[in-house]
Amino acid sequence: MFGLHCILSTEGDVKLFSFEPIPYLAAICEENIREYAKRGLTLGSSAKKQRDDSMVAVKIKCPLRTLSAVLDEEIPGTIDLLKIDVEKAEWDVLMGIRDDHWPLIRQVVMETHVVGDSVEMVVQLLQKKGFSKVVVGPRSVFKYLGYRELKMMSNPKQDDNVGITCNIFATRD
């Protein structure tokens, strides 16, 4: 939905990179881009277009690339906003940004899953990489973890880490 907001509020004058490994969701992203995009959009996904309505867990193989590998191919000059929402792999994404790419990033917005000292580690890294203002939003538990359509609810009592998230916002001067 954030990508659609960017497209509509800039009348399509945006270069948006979105990566979705789940085939069904990648197909939705691609359809949204076709429906709403006017120009300058790129969807980075290698997922095959298929939907599995069986409600059975399915392993999906997809190529894994670091953000810096993508930037090496598609250097945009600067990144006005890096939005990260990767379901407990936030640290992995951040570790995939080389030192020479960090200065290109002006702002970061990310959903972070609260596991151990993960939030504090992310805040410290962003500060070390030159972000002068780093704000951590309130921690919250969501009933639905992106599965509303499938009517699957998480049960935080079963796993203390399920669904506890916070948003982190970082910007440079």
Backbone as a printed PyTorch tensor [residue, N CA C, xyz], in Angstrom:
tensor([[[  0.8120,  -1.1860,   0.0000],
         [  0.0000,   0.0000,   0.0000],
         [  0.8630,   1.2590,   0.0000]],

        [[  2.0040,   1.2200,   0.6750],
         [  2.8760,   2.3850,   0.6990],
         [  3.3650,   2.7260,  -0.7000]],

        [[  3.6910,   1.7010,  -1.4770],
         [  4.1340,   1.9240,  -2.8440],
         [  3.0690,   2.5980,  -3.6760]],

        [[  1.8190,   2.1690,  -3.4990],
         [  0.7170,   2.8050,  -4.2250],
         [  0.5610,   4.2570,  -3.8080]],

        [[  0.7180,   4.5250,  -2.5340],
         [  0.6470,   5.9140,  -2.0600],
         [  1.7150,   6.7620,  -2.7500]],

        [[  2.9360,   6.2300,  -2.8520],
         [  4.0200,   6.9610,  -3.5300],
         [  3.6670,   7.2260,  -4.9900]],

        [[  3.1540,   6.2220,  -5.6470],
         [  2.8030,   6.3530,  -7.0580],
         [  1.7340,   7.4270,  -7.2450]],

        [[  0.6830,   7.3490,  -6.4510],
         [ -0.4370,   8.2640,  -6.6220],
         [ -0.1030,   9.6850,  -6.1780]],

        [[  0.6520,   9.8360,  -5.0950],
         [  0.9410,  11.1860,  -4.6010],
         [  1.9780,  11.9050,  -5.4510]],

        [[  2.7790,  11.1790,  -6.2200],
         [  3.7700,  11.8250,  -7.0840],
         [  3.3460,  11.7630,  -8.5420]],

        [[  2.1250,  11.3440,  -8.7800],
         [  1.6030,  11.1720, -10.1310],
         [  2.5150,  10.2900, -10.9740]],

        [[  3.1200,   9.3050, -10.3180],
         [  3.9500,   8.3410, -11.0270],
         [  5.3820,   8.7650, -11.2320]],

        [[  5.7480,   9.9580, -10.8120],
         [  7.1090,  10.4500, -11.0110],
         [  7.9980,   9.9670,  -9.8670]],

        [[  8.1870,   8.6510,  -9.8150],
         [  8.9640,   8.0380,  -8.7450],
         [  9.6030,   6.7700,  -9.2870]],

        [[ 10.7680,   6.4640,  -8.7870],
         [ 11.3850,   5.1910,  -9.1250],
         [ 11.3040,   4.3350,  -7.8640]],

        [[ 10.4880,   3.3370,  -7.9250],
         [ 10.1770,   2.5060,  -6.7740],
         [ 10.6930,   1.1040,  -7.0290]],

        [[ 11.4670,   0.5850,  -6.0860],
         [ 11.9320,  -0.7970,  -6.1630],
         [ 11.2200,  -1.5660,  -5.0660]],

        [[ 10.5770,  -2.6420,  -5.4280],
         [  9.8550,  -3.4550,  -4.4730],
         [ 10.2470,  -4.9050,  -4.7040]],

        [[ 10.5410,  -5.6220,  -3.6360],
         [ 10.9900,  -7.0030,  -3.7460],
         [ 10.0720,  -7.8870,  -2.9300]],

        [[  9.4310,  -8.8260,  -3.5810],
         [  8.4770,  -9.7190,  -2.9210],
         [  8.7330, -11.1470,  -3.3710]],

        [[  9.2160, -12.0040,  -2.4510],
         [  9.5310, -13.3850,  -2.8360],
         [  8.3360, -14.3280,  -2.8940]],

        [[  7.2230, -13.9690,  -2.2920],
         [  6.0700, -14.8580,  -2.2730],
         [  5.2980, -14.6760,  -3.5770]],

        [[  5.1990, -15.7210,  -4.3760],
         [  4.6070, -15.5890,  -5.7110],
         [  3.2470, -14.9140,  -5.7480]],

        [[  2.3430, -15.3010,  -4.8810],
         [  1.0040, -14.7230,  -4.8820],
         [  1.0660, -13.2200,  -4.6170]],

        [[  1.8720, -12.8030,  -3.6360],
         [  1.9770, -11.3810,  -3.3130],
         [  2.7310, -10.6150,  -4.3930]],

        [[  3.7230, -11.2490,  -5.0080],
         [  4.4440, -10.6010,  -6.1110],
         [  3.4970, -10.3160,  -7.2690]],

        [[  2.6060, -11.2440,  -7.5400],
         [  1.6320, -11.0360,  -8.6190],
         [  0.7110,  -9.8640,  -8.3040]],

        [[  0.3150,  -9.7190,  -7.0490],
         [ -0.5210,  -8.5830,  -6.6460],
         [  0.2540,  -7.2820,  -6.8230]],

        [[  1.5210,  -7.2680,  -6.4010],
         [  2.3560,  -6.0690,  -6.5720],
         [  2.4640,  -5.6890,  -8.0450]],

        [[  2.7310,  -6.6590,  -8.8780],
         [  2.8760,  -6.3920, -10.3100],
         [  1.5670,  -5.8720, -10.9050]],

        [[  0.4570,  -6.4360, -10.4890],
         [ -0.8390,  -5.9760, -10.9860],
         [ -1.1150,  -4.5430, -10.5350]],

        [[ -0.7960,  -4.2300,  -9.2940],
         [ -0.9840,  -2.8650,  -8.8000],
         [ -0.1410,  -1.8750,  -9.5930]],

        [[  1.0860,  -2.2490,  -9.8950],
         [  1.9480,  -1.3580, -10.6680],
         [  1.3780,  -1.1620, -12.0650]],

        [[  0.9410,  -2.2360, -12.6960],
         [  0.3330,  -2.1010, -14.0340],
         [ -0.9140,  -1.2100, -13.9800]],

        [[ -1.6890,  -1.3780, -12.9220],
         [ -2.9420,  -0.6390, -12.7870],
         [ -2.7040,   0.8530, -12.5310]],

        [[ -1.7240,   1.1720, -11.6800],
         [ -1.5880,   2.5470, -11.2170],
         [ -0.3560,   3.2930, -11.7190]],

        [[  0.6220,   2.5750, -12.2260],
         [  1.8720,   3.2280, -12.6030],
         [  1.7200,   4.0280, -13.8900]],

        [[  2.3680,   5.1620, -13.9170],
         [  2.4100,   5.9640, -15.1320],
         [  3.7910,   5.8970, -15.7710]],

        [[  4.8570,   5.9800, -14.9340],
         [  6.2120,   5.9210, -15.4670],
         [  7.2010,   5.7320, -14.3250]],

        [[  8.3760,   5.2680, -14.6680],
         [  9.4960,   5.2300, -13.7390],
         [  9.4350,   4.2110, -12.6240]],

        [[  8.6620,   3.1590, -12.7680],
         [  8.5770,   2.1800, -11.6940],
         [  9.2460,   0.8730, -12.0880]],

        [[  9.8860,   0.2720, -11.1100],
         [ 10.5320,  -1.0100, -11.3250],
         [ 10.1240,  -1.9420, -10.1950]],

        [[  9.7270,  -3.1380, -10.5200],
         [  9.4270,  -4.1420,  -9.5130],
         [ 10.5240,  -5.1800,  -9.5870]],

        [[ 11.3130,  -5.2830,  -8.5270],
         [ 12.3970,  -6.2550,  -8.5030],
         [ 11.9280,  -7.5240,  -7.8410]],

        [[ 11.5500,  -8.4830,  -8.6070],
         [ 11.0650,  -9.7360,  -8.0580],
         [ 11.3210, -10.8480,  -9.0510]],

        [[ 11.7300, -11.9690,  -8.5340],
         [ 11.9220, -13.1190,  -9.4040],
         [ 10.8660, -14.1800,  -9.1260]],

        [[  9.8700, -13.8080,  -8.3480],
         [  8.8380, -14.7760,  -7.9890],
         [  7.9760, -15.1220,  -9.1920]],

        [[  7.6010, -16.3730,  -9.2760],
         [  6.7090, -16.8160, -10.3450],
         [  5.2820, -16.4550,  -9.9780]],

        [[  4.4980, -16.1320, -10.9820],
         [  3.1050, -15.7620, -10.7490],
         [  2.2710, -17.0260, -10.6020]],

        [[  1.9240, -17.3060,  -9.3740],
         [  1.0540, -18.4390,  -9.1110],
         [  0.4150, -18.2210,  -7.7530]],

        [[ -0.7270, -18.7860,  -7.5500],
         [ -1.3980, -18.6650,  -6.2680],
         [ -1.6420, -20.0610,  -5.7400]],

        [[ -1.3340, -20.2240,  -4.4790],
         [ -1.5590, -21.5010,  -3.8360],
         [ -2.6420, -21.3010,  -2.7840]],

        [[ -3.8580, -21.7240,  -3.0890],
         [ -4.9760, -21.5450,  -2.1830],
         [ -5.1380, -22.7160,  -1.2140]],

        [[ -4.1900, -23.6040,  -1.1670],
         [ -4.3550, -24.8190,  -0.3750],
         [ -4.1610, -24.6030,   1.1190]],

        [[ -3.6530, -23.4190,   1.5290],
         [ -3.3940, -23.1290,   2.9420],
         [ -2.3670, -24.0910,   3.5330]],

        [[ -1.5280, -24.6510,   2.7100],
         [ -0.4740, -25.5370,   3.1530],
         [  0.8430, -24.7850,   3.0130]],

        [[  1.7040, -24.9320,   4.0090],
         [  3.0070, -24.2710,   3.9360],
         [  3.7780, -24.7830,   2.7220]],

        [[  4.3390, -23.8540,   1.9730],
         [  5.0740, -24.1960,   0.7730],
         [  6.4320, -23.5140,   0.8350]],

        [[  7.4860, -24.2570,   0.6050],
         [  8.8130, -23.6580,   0.5500],
         [  8.9850, -22.9890,  -0.8090]],

        [[  9.5180, -21.7890,  -0.7830],
         [  9.7200, -21.0340,  -2.0070],
         [ 11.2010, -20.7360,  -2.1400]],

        [[ 11.7650, -21.1220,  -3.2640],
         [ 13.1610, -20.7930,  -3.5270],
         [ 13.2010, -19.5300,  -4.3600]],

        [[ 14.0290, -18.5940,  -3.9400],
         [ 14.1900, -17.3740,  -4.7190],
         [ 15.6220, -16.8890,  -4.5470]],

        [[ 16.1410, -16.1900,  -5.5440],
         [ 17.5010, -15.6720,  -5.4310],
         [ 17.5700, -14.6180,  -4.3280]],

        [[ 18.6880, -14.5860,  -3.6620],
         [ 18.8930, -13.6400,  -2.5880],
         [ 20.0050, -12.6880,  -2.9910]],

        [[ 19.7010, -11.3960,  -2.9500],
         [ 20.6920, -10.3820,  -3.2870],
         [ 20.7150,  -9.3350,  -2.1980]],

        [[ 21.8770,  -8.7810,  -1.9610],
         [ 21.9570,  -7.7020,  -0.9910],
         [ 21.4350,  -6.4180,  -1.6210]],

        [[ 21.0840,  -5.4780,  -0.7740],
         [ 20.6400,  -4.1870,  -1.2820],
         [ 21.7670,  -3.5200,  -2.0730]],

        [[ 22.9960,  -3.6660,  -1.6150],
         [ 24.1210,  -3.0810,  -2.3520],
         [ 24.2890,  -3.7040,  -3.7330]],

        [[ 23.9990,  -4.9900,  -3.8650],
         [ 24.0610,  -5.6160,  -5.1940],
         [ 23.0510,  -4.9740,  -6.1380]],

        [[ 21.8620,  -4.6560,  -5.6200],
         [ 20.8500,  -3.9830,  -6.4250],
         [ 21.3280,  -2.5750,  -6.7710]],

        [[ 21.8720,  -1.8700,  -5.7970],
         [ 22.3390,  -0.5000,  -6.0390],
         [ 23.4750,  -0.4630,  -7.0500]],

        [[ 24.3220,  -1.4860,  -7.0520],
         [ 25.4000,  -1.5450,  -8.0380],
         [ 24.8500,  -1.5680,  -9.4620]],

        [[ 23.6950,  -2.1930,  -9.6480],
         [ 23.0800,  -2.2930, -10.9700],
         [ 22.1890,  -1.0960, -11.2930]],

        [[ 21.5560,  -0.5450, -10.2880],
         [ 20.5350,   0.4900, -10.5000],
         [ 20.8410,   1.7410,  -9.6920]],

        [[ 22.0720,   2.2130,  -9.6980],
         [ 22.4470,   3.3360,  -8.8440],
         [ 21.5740,   4.5490,  -9.1530]],

        [[ 20.7040,   4.9170,  -8.1930],
         [ 19.7930,   6.0250,  -8.4350],
         [ 20.3780,   7.3860,  -8.0650]],

        [[ 21.6090,   7.4340,  -7.6210],
         [ 22.1810,   8.6880,  -7.1320],
         [ 21.9510,   8.7810,  -5.6440]],

        [[ 20.7310,   9.1170,  -5.2600],
         [ 20.3830,   9.1020,  -3.8470],
         [ 19.1050,   8.3030,  -3.6700]],

        [[ 18.9340,   7.8350,  -2.4710],
         [ 17.7100,   7.1240,  -2.1000],
         [ 16.9970,   8.0360,  -1.1190]],

        [[ 15.8960,   8.6150,  -1.5590],
         [ 15.1720,   9.5400,  -0.6870],
         [ 14.5790,   8.8370,   0.5190]],

        [[ 14.0730,   7.6260,   0.3100],
         [ 13.4700,   6.8820,   1.4060],
         [ 13.6980,   5.3930,   1.1980]],

        [[ 14.2980,   4.7560,   2.1800],
         [ 14.4510,   3.3070,   2.1850],
         [ 13.4420,   2.7640,   3.1850]],

        [[ 12.4730,   1.9920,   2.6920],
         [ 11.4480,   1.4010,   3.5510],
         [ 11.7150,  -0.0970,   3.6230]],

        [[ 11.8200,  -0.5970,   4.8430],
         [ 12.1450,  -2.0120,   5.0530],
         [ 11.0490,  -2.6630,   5.8830]],

        [[ 10.5210,  -3.7690,   5.3750],
         [  9.5290,  -4.5710,   6.0970],
         [  9.7550,  -6.0070,   5.6420]],

        [[ 10.5960,  -6.7330,   6.3680],
         [ 11.0470,  -8.0370,   5.8830],
         [ 10.8680,  -9.1740,   6.8840]],

        [[  9.9520,  -9.0100,   7.8220],
         [  9.5770, -10.0970,   8.7270],
         [ 10.7630, -10.7950,   9.3960]],

        [[ 11.3790, -10.1150,  10.3230],
         [ 12.4760, -10.6040,  11.1740],
         [ 13.8200, -10.7370,  10.4570]],

        [[ 13.9640, -10.1490,   9.2710],
         [ 15.2520, -10.1890,   8.5710],
         [ 15.8040,  -8.7760,   8.3760]],

        [[ 15.3650,  -7.8470,   9.2300],
         [ 15.7810,  -6.4570,   9.1020],
         [ 17.2970,  -6.3140,   9.1770]],

        [[ 17.8960,  -6.9840,  10.1430],
         [ 19.3450,  -6.8860,  10.3350],
         [ 20.0850,  -7.3850,   9.1030]],

        [[ 19.5940,  -8.4550,   8.5090],
         [ 20.2140,  -8.9990,   7.2960],
         [ 20.2050,  -7.9690,   6.1640]],

        [[ 19.0820,  -7.2590,   6.0080],
         [ 19.0010,  -6.2300,   4.9670],
         [ 20.0240,  -5.1310,   5.2460]],

        [[ 20.0770,  -4.6690,   6.4800],
         [ 21.0170,  -3.5990,   6.8310],
         [ 22.4640,  -4.0350,   6.6480]],

        [[ 22.7550,  -5.2770,   6.9440],
         [ 24.1220,  -5.7880,   6.7750],
         [ 24.4860,  -5.9420,   5.2940]],

        [[ 23.4800,  -5.9230,   4.4350],
         [ 23.7050,  -6.0190,   2.9960],
         [ 23.9190,  -4.6680,   2.3260]],

        [[ 24.1080,  -3.6300,   3.1450],
         [ 24.3990,  -2.2940,   2.6120],
         [ 25.8670,  -1.9910,   2.9020]],

        [[ 26.6420,  -1.8470,   1.8340],
         [ 28.0690,  -1.5390,   2.0000],
         [ 28.2520,  -0.1130,   2.5050]],

        [[ 29.3960,   0.1430,   3.1150],
         [ 29.7000,   1.4670,   3.6520],
         [ 29.5920,   2.5660,   2.5970]],

        [[ 29.9750,   2.2880,   1.3580],
         [ 29.9300,   3.3260,   0.3190],
         [ 28.5060,   3.6460,  -0.1370]],

        [[ 27.5410,   2.8030,   0.2140],
         [ 26.1500,   3.0730,  -0.1600],
         [ 25.3650,   3.8040,   0.9330]],

        [[ 25.7890,   3.7080,   2.1660],
         [ 25.0500,   4.3540,   3.2510],
         [ 24.8480,   5.8530,   3.0290]],

        [[ 25.8550,   6.6050,   2.5720],
         [ 25.6340,   8.0490,   2.3660],
         [ 24.5720,   8.3710,   1.3120]],

        [[ 24.2250,   7.4320,   0.4510],
         [ 23.1920,   7.6600,  -0.5590],
         [ 21.7910,   7.6730,   0.0400]],

        [[ 21.6330,   7.1110,   1.2210],
         [ 20.3190,   6.9410,   1.8400],
         [ 20.0220,   8.1440,   2.7410]],

        [[ 18.9470,   8.8820,   2.4120],
         [ 18.6000,  10.0810,   3.1740],
         [ 17.7090,   9.7820,   4.3690]],

        [[ 16.7860,   8.8030,   4.2180],
         [ 15.8610,   8.4700,   5.2930],
         [ 15.6020,   6.9720,   5.3080]],

        [[ 15.3010,   6.4540,   6.4840],
         [ 14.9520,   5.0410,   6.6290],
         [ 13.6680,   4.9530,   7.4480]],

        [[ 12.7570,   4.1360,   6.9750],
         [ 11.5590,   3.7730,   7.7300],
         [ 11.5210,   2.2600,   7.7190]],

        [[ 11.4500,   1.6590,   8.8930],
         [ 11.4490,   0.1990,   8.9120],
         [ 10.6010,  -0.3400,  10.0550]],

        [[  9.9520,  -1.4530,   9.7460],
         [  9.2750,  -2.2120,  10.7800],
         [ 10.3210,  -3.1710,  11.3330]],

        [[ 10.4550,  -3.1830,  12.6300],
         [ 11.4430,  -4.0400,  13.2680],
         [ 10.7490,  -4.9800,  14.2390]],

        [[ 11.0550,  -6.2420,  14.1420],
         [ 10.5210,  -7.2040,  15.0920],
         [ 11.3800,  -7.1610,  16.3510]],

        [[ 10.7110,  -7.1260,  17.4750],
         [ 11.4020,  -7.0010,  18.7520],
         [ 11.8370,  -8.3850,  19.2120]],

        [[ 13.1110,  -8.6630,  19.0030],
         [ 13.6900,  -9.9390,  19.4110],
         [ 15.0100,  -9.6120,  20.1050]],

        [[ 15.0790,  -9.8810,  21.3980],
         [ 16.2980,  -9.5640,  22.1420],
         [ 16.5980,  -8.0750,  22.0730]],

        [[ 17.8450,  -7.7450,  21.7260],
         [ 18.2450,  -6.3340,  21.6440],
         [ 18.2680,  -5.8290,  20.2020]],

        [[ 17.4340,  -6.4220,  19.3460],
         [ 17.4310,  -6.0690,  17.9230],
         [ 17.1490,  -4.5900,  17.6780]],

        [[ 16.2270,  -4.0120,  18.4220],
         [ 15.8770,  -2.6040,  18.2180],
         [ 17.0750,  -1.7220,  18.5540]],

        [[ 17.7030,  -1.9840,  19.6770],
         [ 18.8570,  -1.1900,  20.0920],
         [ 20.0070,  -1.3280,  19.0960]],

        [[ 20.2100,  -2.5270,  18.5660],
         [ 21.2710,  -2.7390,  17.5790],
         [ 21.0230,  -1.9220,  16.3150]],

        [[ 19.7750,  -1.8970,  15.8540],
         [ 19.4320,  -1.1430,  14.6480],
         [ 19.6340,   0.3510,  14.8920]],

        [[ 19.1750,   0.8450,  16.0310],
         [ 19.3370,   2.2690,  16.3530],
         [ 20.8170,   2.6420,  16.3660]],

        [[ 21.6290,   1.8450,  17.0090],
         [ 23.0700,   2.1290,  17.0710],
         [ 23.7050,   2.1160,  15.6820]],

        [[ 23.3180,   1.1610,  14.8470],
         [ 23.8700,   1.0920,  13.4950],
         [ 23.4930,   2.3350,  12.6960]],

        [[ 22.2250,   2.7230,  12.7440],
         [ 21.7860,   3.8950,  11.9920],
         [ 22.5170,   5.1540,  12.4560]],

        [[ 22.7070,   5.2880,  13.7420],
         [ 23.4510,   6.4380,  14.2590],
         [ 24.9020,   6.3950,  13.7890]],

        [[ 25.5020,   5.2270,  13.8290],
         [ 26.8910,   5.0650,  13.3710],
         [ 27.0190,   5.4030,  11.8830]],

        [[ 25.9730,   5.1320,  11.1020],
         [ 26.0080,   5.3890,   9.6550],
         [ 25.6220,   6.8240,   9.3130]],

        [[ 25.4720,   7.6750,  10.3130],
         [ 25.3010,   9.0970,  10.0610],
         [ 23.8950,   9.6430,  10.1420]],

        [[ 22.9520,   8.8610,  10.6190],
         [ 21.5950,   9.3690,  10.7660],
         [ 21.5190,  10.1230,  12.0900]],

        [[ 21.2390,  11.4200,  11.9940],
         [ 21.2880,  12.2840,  13.1720],
         [ 20.0350,  12.1760,  14.0380]],

        [[ 18.9310,  11.8100,  13.4450],
         [ 17.6990,  11.6680,  14.2040],
         [ 17.1470,  10.2700,  13.9740]],

        [[ 17.0890,   9.4940,  15.0390],
         [ 16.5460,   8.1400,  14.9750],
         [ 15.4560,   8.0380,  16.0390]],

        [[ 14.2480,   7.7420,  15.5980],
         [ 13.0990,   7.6760,  16.5070],
         [ 12.5360,   6.2660,  16.4690]],

        [[ 12.2960,   5.7160,  17.6520],
         [ 11.7000,   4.3860,  17.7640],
         [ 10.2530,   4.5560,  18.1960]],

        [[  9.3440,   4.0320,  17.4000],
         [  7.9270,   4.1040,  17.7190],
         [  7.5590,   3.1160,  18.8140]],

        [[  6.3360,   3.1730,  19.2740],
         [  5.8980,   2.2690,  20.3410],
         [  5.8870,   0.8200,  19.8800]],

        [[  6.1350,  -0.0520,  20.8130],
         [  6.0640,  -1.4910,  20.5220],
         [  4.6040,  -1.9090,  20.5680]],

        [[  4.2430,  -2.7750,  19.6480],
         [  2.8450,  -3.1880,  19.5910],
         [  2.7330,  -4.6260,  19.1150]],

        [[  1.5980,  -5.2120,  19.3990],
         [  1.2940,  -6.5710,  18.9660],
         [  0.1160,  -6.4760,  18.0080]],

        [[  0.2630,  -7.0830,  16.8370],
         [ -0.8140,  -7.0800,  15.8580],
         [ -1.5120,  -8.4260,  15.8730]],

        [[ -2.8350,  -8.4010,  15.7720],
         [ -3.5800,  -9.6490,  15.6860],
         [ -3.2990, -10.3350,  14.3620]],

        [[ -3.1980,  -9.5420,  13.3140],
         [ -2.9740, -10.0870,  11.9900],
         [ -1.5700,  -9.6990,  11.5490]],

        [[ -0.8210, -10.6500,  11.0760],
         [  0.5410, -10.3920,  10.6050],
         [  0.5750, -10.4770,   9.0910]],

        [[ -0.2110,  -9.6350,   8.4330],
         [ -0.2340,  -9.6430,   6.9810],
         [ -1.0400, -10.7910,   6.3950]],

        [[ -1.8350, -11.4290,   7.1980],
         [ -2.5630, -12.6010,   6.7270],
         [ -4.0750, -12.3960,   6.7780]],

        [[ -4.5410, -11.1600,   6.7750],
         [ -5.9860, -10.9150,   6.8570],
         [ -6.7480, -11.6670,   5.7930]],

        [[ -6.2280, -11.6110,   4.5720],
         [ -6.9450, -12.2440,   3.4660],
         [ -7.0820, -13.7390,   3.6860]],

        [[ -6.0780, -14.3370,   4.3230],
         [ -6.1000, -15.7840,   4.5380],
         [ -6.7690, -16.1570,   5.8490]],

        [[ -7.2030, -15.1570,   6.6120],
         [ -7.8960, -15.3590,   7.8840],
         [ -7.0650, -16.1840,   8.8690]],

        [[ -5.7750, -15.9400,   8.8640],
         [ -4.8810, -16.6060,   9.8030],
         [ -4.4760, -15.5860,  10.8630]],

        [[ -4.6530, -15.9210,  12.1250],
         [ -4.2770, -15.0100,  13.2020],
         [ -3.0930, -15.5750,  13.9610]],

        [[ -2.2240, -14.6720,  14.4130],
         [ -1.1200, -15.1100,  15.2530],
         [ -1.6210, -15.2470,  16.6840]],

        [[ -0.9190, -16.0130,  17.4570],
         [ -1.2370, -16.1490,  18.8630],
         [  0.0010, -15.7810,  19.6690]],

        [[  0.1200, -14.5290,  20.1170],
         [  1.3120, -14.0960,  20.8290],
         [  1.6180, -14.9140,  22.0750]],

        [[  0.6220, -15.5880,  22.6580],
         [  0.8750, -16.3810,  23.8480],
         [  1.7100, -17.6220,  23.5280]],

        [[  1.6370, -18.1010,  22.3000],
         [  2.4130, -19.2780,  21.9200],
         [  3.8920, -18.9430,  21.7320]],

        [[  4.1760, -17.7600,  21.2470],
         [  5.5360, -17.3490,  20.9470],
         [  5.6610, -15.8850,  21.3220]],

        [[  6.4470, -15.5980,  22.3430],
         [  6.5610, -14.2290,  22.8350],
         [  7.0320, -13.2460,  21.7700]],

        [[  7.6960, -13.7100,  20.7220],
         [  8.2200, -12.8120,  19.6970],
         [  7.2740, -12.6170,  18.5230]],

        [[  6.2040, -13.3830,  18.4560],
         [  5.2940, -13.2730,  17.3250],
         [  4.5250, -11.9680,  17.4270]],

        [[  4.6440, -11.1420,  16.4090],
         [  3.8210,  -9.9600,  16.3100],
         [  4.2690,  -8.7530,  17.1070]],

        [[  5.3240,  -8.8470,  17.8920],
         [  5.7770,  -7.6720,  18.6280],
         [  6.7190,  -6.9010,  17.7180]],

        [[  6.2710,  -5.7290,  17.3130],
         [  7.0420,  -4.9270,  16.3720],
         [  7.0830,  -3.4740,  16.8250]],

        [[  7.9810,  -2.7330,  16.2190],
         [  7.9740,  -1.2840,  16.3490],
         [  8.5360,  -0.7140,  15.0580]],

        [[  8.2220,   0.5240,  14.8010],
         [  8.7500,   1.1900,  13.6230],
         [  9.9090,   2.0800,  14.0310]],

        [[ 10.9040,   2.1330,  13.1770],
         [ 12.0570,   2.9880,  13.4070],
         [ 12.1300,   3.9650,  12.2320]],

        [[ 12.2920,   5.2260,  12.5690],
         [ 12.3880,   6.2850,  11.5800],
         [ 13.7550,   6.9540,  11.7490]],

        [[ 14.4930,   7.1210,  10.6710],
         [ 15.8160,   7.7380,  10.7480],
         [ 15.9940,   8.7300,   9.6190]],

        [[ 16.6220,   9.8440,   9.9240],
         [ 16.8790,  10.8550,   8.9050],
         [ 18.2220,  11.5260,   9.1700]],

        [[ 18.7590,  12.0920,   8.1210],
         [ 20.0120,  12.8510,   8.2350],
         [ 19.6640,  14.3250,   8.3390]],

        [[ 20.6060,  15.1420,   8.8350],
         [ 20.3910,  16.6090,   8.8790],
         [ 20.2460,  17.1670,   7.4970]]])
